[in-house]
Amino acid sequence: MNCKFATVAIVLVLLQGCATPYAQFYNDNVEGIDVTKHPNFVLSTGEPKVIRGNIAEQDSLKMLEDGYKGVGYSSFNAGNVDEKGAITQAKKVYASVVILYSKYTGSVSGVLPLTLPDTKTSTTSMSGTAYGSGGNVSYSGTANTTTYGTSTTYIPYTEHRSDYVATYWVKLKPPMFGTHLKDLMPEMKQQIGSNKGMLIHAVVKGSPAFEADILKGDILRRIGDVSVFDQESFQRALSENEGKETDVTFLRANKEITKSVKLRAEN
């Protein structure tokens, strides 16, 4: 490789930093929870599965339905990035699946100064005759003079850049109930005429909720005798009815429905 272009490549790598951007721009989604000690996570010890993402919202919904939890994500804009960095980060957070997204955003051009040693050596030839009392003497020879300096060349470059996103997913143990919930928006509360309830955002396949035909978009109202209106009340309802056959009440198309659901016991 030409020395100048090799040096330019090294400079570009240094500008991007030593750490992989998947690690440098990682964001934690589990609020610092140690997943190695949490009883609900099934940690991966093998090579993470790499999925090419399409529509992030749809991909995330499918992962929730398949029984995974997103533990974090990486997001950054950069030039060409090796996806091996995402796999390394996935292993670091014990994720069994990593979903990758990229979108070209444009090119950046410029010049980089490249300063190299510039050493010059000049040779001087000498000859002549010396006269003295003992007679005449002829002489000849050369002398070398070395000058040390530098020269600067400006190298043009073009870098094609993209937005990169990677999401990291850890498998969960079979859930007690099997729903992912969201708070009700104000317009939903107006529609149902109540502050109580939580929107079912996803239903885990094979879970008690799935087997009872509870659907995405239903509004969960009660589990047993406990009204559900936030995550704390939801967890309390599960705790009080763990392992029991209990009534679950929800709204679908403004109609209240109650079904008997056998909740799993915690392992």
Secondary structure, 3 states (H helix, E strand, C coil): CCHHHHHHHHHHHHHHCCCCHHHHCEEECCCCCCCCCCCCEECCCCCCEEEECCCHHHHHHHHHHCCEEEEEEEEEEECCCCCHHHHHHHHHCCCCEEEEEEEEEEEEEEEEEEEEEEEEEEEEEEEEEEEECCEEEEEEEEEEEEEEEEEEEEEEEEEEEEEEEEEEEEEECCCCCCEEEEECCHHHHHHHCCCCCEEEEEECCCCHHHHCCCCCCCEEEEECCEECCCHHHHHHHHHHCCCCEEEEEEEECCEEEEEEEECCCCC
